[in-house]
Amino acid sequence: MFSKEDFFNHSIKTHLFFLRILKEHLYFISISSTKKNENLTNEAKQLNNRFNNLLNKALYIAAGNFNITSDAITKYTLEAEKATARLSGETIDTDLTSYELSLINRSPSNTNHLSLIHSLVTLNKEAIELTEELIAFNKKIINLVNSCKIFLNTHPLQLENMMKETIYYLNILSQLENRGNENNYKGIIYTESFWNIIMKEHAEFIRSLLDPSENDLIHCVNLYSNLYENLKKETQMINNINLLKQITAKSMQITSEFKDFLEEGIKGILECNIKSFIQPLLADHALREANYYLYLLNKITNHS
């Protein structure tokens, strides 16, 4: 069971990471669509705006009460948003990002979070309802793409990846509603299995979006894809706590290195030094997800 303090911190941490991630998923869908899919594009934009509003609410609660870290936003996010909006012609609410960045150096002042619990419970319920709508939308998009009824300039597997992350967020929200705690043996194995698969898929997406001339980068992402594939297999064979600790340590080492690779990637893309189809915001998006997985691994290590 979570204490009220833990409930507050875990809820805010989860919202600040996932609300930005999911609103970006919708943005990526909207800019990868075609004129023929105008209705779906508009639906994606409307959902994006609603997630944007929820993130704004989460930031209002977090302001002065919570330390915002690099899994929620990085020093590259604002520049990546501006570059992507300029390249795609589709606007992004950069004011919200500027506001979130302004909160990073603001020291938490309110150590009593009890007065904010009601607002947070309301936010959790709103997030559950909106995320359920997003899952239905994602299912519709995936079915249309897989049945060749619409074309999107994105991989079907990437749509599946987005769906997995959306369902994962909904599961966390349900745990929060029930004041559940996932830091048990089975929960840790599930968390590491899930994120190792996500990291593997990210490496594969990056590989497919790089220009064929980027041989060194392609070699690197192939390496990370294979490392995460091995981790996935090893995690499935865990049968004792000592082996789990070994896999956690290995996952942390590989993900720390992958995070460094992704950070060099976002720098190279923003400086136009990498030939690819990778949108700047997608590069920053992947970096934040690696940062979030490292946060989870550190949390697991500290509680084991």
C-alpha positions in Angstrom: 0.0 0.0 0.0 1.2 3.5 -0.8 1.3 6.2 1.9 -0.3 9.5 0.9 3.1 11.0 0.3 4.1 8.1 -1.9 0.8 8.2 -3.7 1.4 11.9 -4.5 4.9 11.5 -5.7 4.3 8.3 -7.8 1.1 9.9 -9.3 2.8 13.1 -10.3 5.9 11.3 -11.6 3.8 9.0 -13.7 1.6 11.8 -15.2 4.5 14.1 -16.0 6.2 11.4 -18.0 3.3 9.6 -19.7 1.0 12.6 -20.5 3.8 14.2 -22.6 4.7 10.8 -24.2 1.1 10.1 -25.2 0.3 13.6 -26.5 3.5 13.2 -28.6 2.2 9.8 -29.9 -0.9 11.6 -31.2 1.2 14.3 -32.7 3.4 11.8 -34.6 0.2 10.1 -35.9 -1.2 13.4 -37.1 2.0 14.4 -39.0 2.4 10.9 -40.5 -1.1 10.9 -41.9 -2.3 11.9 -45.4 -4.9 14.3 -46.6 -7.3 11.4 -47.3 -7.3 10.6 -43.6 -8.3 14.1 -42.5 -11.0 12.9 -40.1 -8.5 10.6 -38.2 -5.9 13.4 -38.3 -8.4 15.8 -36.7 -9.3 13.2 -34.1 -5.7 12.7 -33.2 -5.2 16.5 -32.9 -8.3 16.8 -30.6 -7.0 14.0 -28.3 -3.6 15.6 -28.4 -5.1 18.9 -27.1 -6.9 17.1 -24.3 -3.7 15.3 -23.2 -2.0 18.7 -23.4 -4.6 20.1 -21.0 -4.2 17.2 -18.6 -0.4 17.8 -18.6 -1.0 21.4 -17.8 -3.1 20.3 -14.8 -0.4 18.0 -13.7 2.2 20.8 -13.9 -0.1 23.1 -11.8 -0.2 20.4 -9.1 3.6 19.7 -9.4 4.7 23.4 -9.3 6.6 24.0 -6.1 5.7 20.5 -4.8 7.7 18.1 -6.9 11.2 17.9 -8.5 10.8 17.6 -12.3 13.5 15.4 -13.8 14.9 14.4 -17.2 12.4 11.6 -17.8 9.6 14.3 -17.9 11.5 16.8 -20.0 15.1 17.3 -21.2 17.2 20.3 -22.1 16.6 19.4 -25.7 12.8 19.1 -25.6 11.9 22.7 -26.4 14.4 23.0 -29.3 13.2 19.6 -30.6 9.6 20.8 -30.5 10.4 24.0 -32.3 12.4 22.2 -35.0 9.7 19.5 -35.5 6.9 22.1 -35.8 8.9 24.1 -38.3 9.7 21.0 -40.4 6.2 19.5 -40.3 4.1 22.7 -40.4 2.0 21.4 -37.4 2.1 23.6 -34.3 3.1 22.3 -30.8 2.3 24.0 -27.5 5.8 25.1 -26.8 4.5 27.5 -24.1 3.6 24.5 -22.0 7.1 23.1 -22.4 8.7 26.5 -21.5 6.5 26.6 -18.4 7.6 23.1 -17.4 11.3 24.0 -17.9 10.8 27.0 -15.6 9.7 24.7 -12.8 12.9 22.6 -12.9 14.9 25.0 -10.7 12.0 25.8 -8.4 12.7 24.1 -5.1 9.8 22.2 -3.6 8.3 24.3 -0.9 5.1 22.5 0.1 6.1 19.4 2.1 2.4 18.7 3.1 0.7 17.2 0.0 -2.5 16.3 1.7 -4.3 19.4 0.4 -3.4 18.4 -3.1 -4.5 14.8 -2.9 -8.1 15.6 -3.9 -6.9 17.4 -7.0 -4.6 14.5 -7.8 -7.4 11.9 -7.4 -9.5 13.9 -9.8 -6.6 14.1 -12.3 -6.1 10.4 -12.1 -9.7 9.7 -12.9 -9.7 12.1 -15.9 -6.4 10.5 -17.1 -8.0 7.0 -16.9 -11.0 8.1 -19.0 -8.9 9.9 -21.6 -6.4 7.0 -21.8 -9.2 4.5 -22.4 -10.4 6.8 -25.3 -6.8 6.8 -26.6 -6.6 3.0 -26.5 -9.8 2.8 -28.5 -8.4 5.3 -31.0 -5.1 3.4 -31.3 -7.0 0.1 -31.9 -8.9 1.7 -34.7 -5.8 3.1 -36.3 -3.9 -0.2 -36.0 -6.9 -2.2 -37.5 -7.2 0.3 -40.4 -3.4 0.2 -41.1 -3.2 -3.6 -40.9 -6.2 -4.1 -43.2 -4.6 -1.7 -45.7 -7.5 0.8 -45.5 -5.4 3.7 -44.6 -1.7 4.7 -45.1 0.4 6.3 -42.4 4.1 7.2 -42.8 5.0 5.1 -39.7 5.7 1.5 -39.0 2.8 -0.8 -37.9 5.1 -2.0 -35.1 5.6 1.6 -33.9 1.8 1.9 -33.6 1.8 -1.3 -31.6 4.6 0.1 -29.4 2.5 3.2 -28.8 -0.4 1.0 -27.8 1.7 -1.0 -25.3 2.9 2.2 -23.6 -0.7 3.5 -23.4 -1.9 0.3 -21.8 1.0 0.3 -19.4 0.1 3.8 -18.3 -3.5 2.8 -17.8 -2.3 -0.2 -15.7 -0.3 2.2 -13.5 -3.3 4.5 -13.1 -5.4 1.5 -12.0 -2.8 0.5 -9.4 -2.8 4.1 -8.1 -6.6 4.1 -7.8 -6.3 0.9 -5.7 -3.2 2.2 -3.9 -1.3 -0.8 -5.1 2.5 -1.1 -5.3 4.3 -2.9 -8.2 7.6 -3.2 -6.3 7.2 -7.0 -5.7 9.1 -9.9 -7.3 6.6 -10.5 -10.1 6.0 -6.8 -10.6 9.7 -6.1 -11.1 10.1 -9.0 -13.6 7.1 -7.6 -15.5 8.5 -4.0 -15.5 12.0 -5.1 -16.7 10.5 -7.4 -19.4 8.2 -4.7 -20.6 10.8 -2.0 -20.9 13.5 -4.2 -22.3 11.1 -5.0 -25.2 10.3 -1.3 -25.6 14.0 -0.4 -25.7 14.6 -3.1 -28.2 11.8 -1.8 -30.5 13.1 1.7 -30.2 16.5 0.5 -31.4 14.8 -1.2 -34.3 12.8 1.9 -35.2 15.9 4.1 -35.2 17.7 1.6 -37.5 14.8 1.7 -40.0 14.7 5.5 -40.0 18.5 6.0 -40.5 19.8 6.7 -43.9 21.7 3.6 -45.3 24.9 5.6 -45.4 24.9 5.9 -41.6 26.8 2.6 -41.2 28.3 3.3 -37.8 25.0 4.3 -36.2 23.2 1.3 -37.8 25.8 -1.0 -36.4 25.3 0.6 -32.9 21.5 0.2 -32.9 21.8 -3.4 -34.2 24.0 -4.0 -31.2 21.5 -2.5 -28.8 18.6 -4.4 -30.4 20.5 -7.7 -29.9 21.5 -6.8 -26.3 17.9 -6.1 -25.4 16.7 -9.3 -27.2 19.1 -11.2 -24.9 17.9 -9.4 -21.9 14.3 -10.3 -22.8 15.2 -13.9 -23.0 17.2 -13.9 -19.7 14.3 -12.1 -17.9 11.9 -14.8 -19.0 14.2 -17.4 -17.3 14.4 -15.7 -13.9 13.6 -18.1 -11.1 15.2 -16.5 -8.0 16.0 -13.1 -6.5 19.7 -13.3 -7.0 19.3 -13.9 -10.7 16.8 -11.0 -10.8 19.4 -8.7 -9.2 21.9 -9.7 -11.9 19.5 -9.0 -14.7 18.6 -5.7 -13.2 22.2 -4.6 -13.0 22.8 -5.7 -16.6 19.6 -3.9 -17.7 20.9 -0.7 -16.0 24.3 -0.9 -17.6 22.9 -1.4 -21.1 20.2 1.2 -20.7 22.7 3.8 -19.4 24.8 3.2 -22.5 21.8 3.3 -24.7 20.7 6.6 -23.1 24.1 8.1 -23.9 23.8 6.9 -27.5 20.3 8.5 -27.7 21.5 11.7 -26.3 24.3 11.9 -28.9 21.6 11.2 -31.4 19.3 14.1 -30.5 22.4 16.4 -30.6 23.3 15.2 -34.0 19.8 15.5 -35.4 19.3 19.0 -34.0 22.7 20.0 -35.5 21.7 18.3 -38.8 24.7 16.0 -38.6 22.7 12.8 -39.0 21.0 11.6 -42.2 17.7 10.1 -41.3 13.9 10.3 -41.3 13.9 10.9 -37.5 12.0 13.9 -36.3 13.9 15.9 -33.7 11.0 15.4 -31.2 10.9 11.7 -31.8 14.6 11.6 -30.9 14.0 13.5 -27.7 11.0 11.3 -27.0 13.1 8.1 -27.1 15.7 9.7 -24.8 13.1 10.5 -22.2 11.8 6.9 -22.3 15.3 5.6 -21.7 15.7 8.1 -18.8 12.4 6.8 -17.4 13.5 3.2 -17.6 16.7 4.1 -15.8 14.6 5.8 -13.0 12.6 2.6 -12.6 15.8 0.5 -12.5 17.3 2.7 -9.9 14.1 2.5 -7.9 14.1 -1.3 -8.1 17.8 -1.5 -7.1 17.2 0.8 -4.1 14.3 -1.3 -2.8 15.9 -4.7 -3.3 
